[in-house]
Amino acid sequence: MANNSVPLNSSLVSFDSWLEALDKTRTTGWRWRKDGLISAVNVFGKLYVSRDEISRFERRAIAGEFHREAKMPSRTRAGAI
């Protein structure tokens, strides 16, 4: 019987858990996969991402590859419709 309190030394991480740790939605994860920014592995219908792929993603992010200007909401004048 396996001890559930001891984590397995797997190189795969649940894709949803990784997104949650980044405070990103599943929709964002889907978009990143679609755009080729991150690769996931399907294991019996559940998505996982390898620790190597996470490292590659982080290196690219730190290098500024995903940089874009933040969109600031425009201010509306008081009483404007």
N, C-alpha and C positions, 0 to 999 in steps of 0.2 A: 504494500500500500504506500502510495507516494505521500510525502509530507508537503502539503499545500503552502506552508509558510516559507519554504525555501524556493526561490526563483530558479527556473531552469536557465542554463547558460545557452540560450538560443540566440542566434544572430538575427532572428525575426522579431519584429514588434508589431502589435496590432496597429493597423493604419488609423483606426478610429481613436485609439489611445494616444497615438502620436499627435494627431490633429487636436485632440482635447488638451494635451499638454501645451500646445502652441496657442490655445484659445481660438482655434479656427473651426469653421463648420464643415460638415461633410460635403456641402456644395463647393466650398473653396477647395477641399481636397480633390473632388472630382475635376474641377477646373484645372488645378495644377497638374493632375495626371493627364488630362486631355491636351494640355499645352506642352507636355513633355518635360515639365519641371521636376517631377518626381516619378519614379517607377515603383509600382506595387506588384506584389505576387499574390495570386489567388490560390488559396489552399482550401479545397472543399467548400467554396463559396464565400470564404471570409478573406478579406484583404489584409496583407501584411506588408511591411516595408523593412528592408534589411538595415542593419546598423551602418553598413558601408554606404548605402544609399542616403541615409540620414546625414552622415558625415559629408558626403559629396554635396548635398543640398545646402548644408550649413556653410561649407567653404564658399560656394557660389554666392550665397546671401551675404556673407561677411565681405566678400570681394566687391559687393555692390552691383552684382549682375541683375538683381531684381529691383533696383532702385527706380522709383518714380516719384514725382512731386506729390505731396499730400494734397488732396482736394479739400479746400476749406469752403464751408457753406457761405453763401453770400448773405450779407446783412440786409434785412428789409427795414425800411423806415417805419416808424411808429405810425399806425393808421393806414398803412398801405394795404391794398387788397391783394 
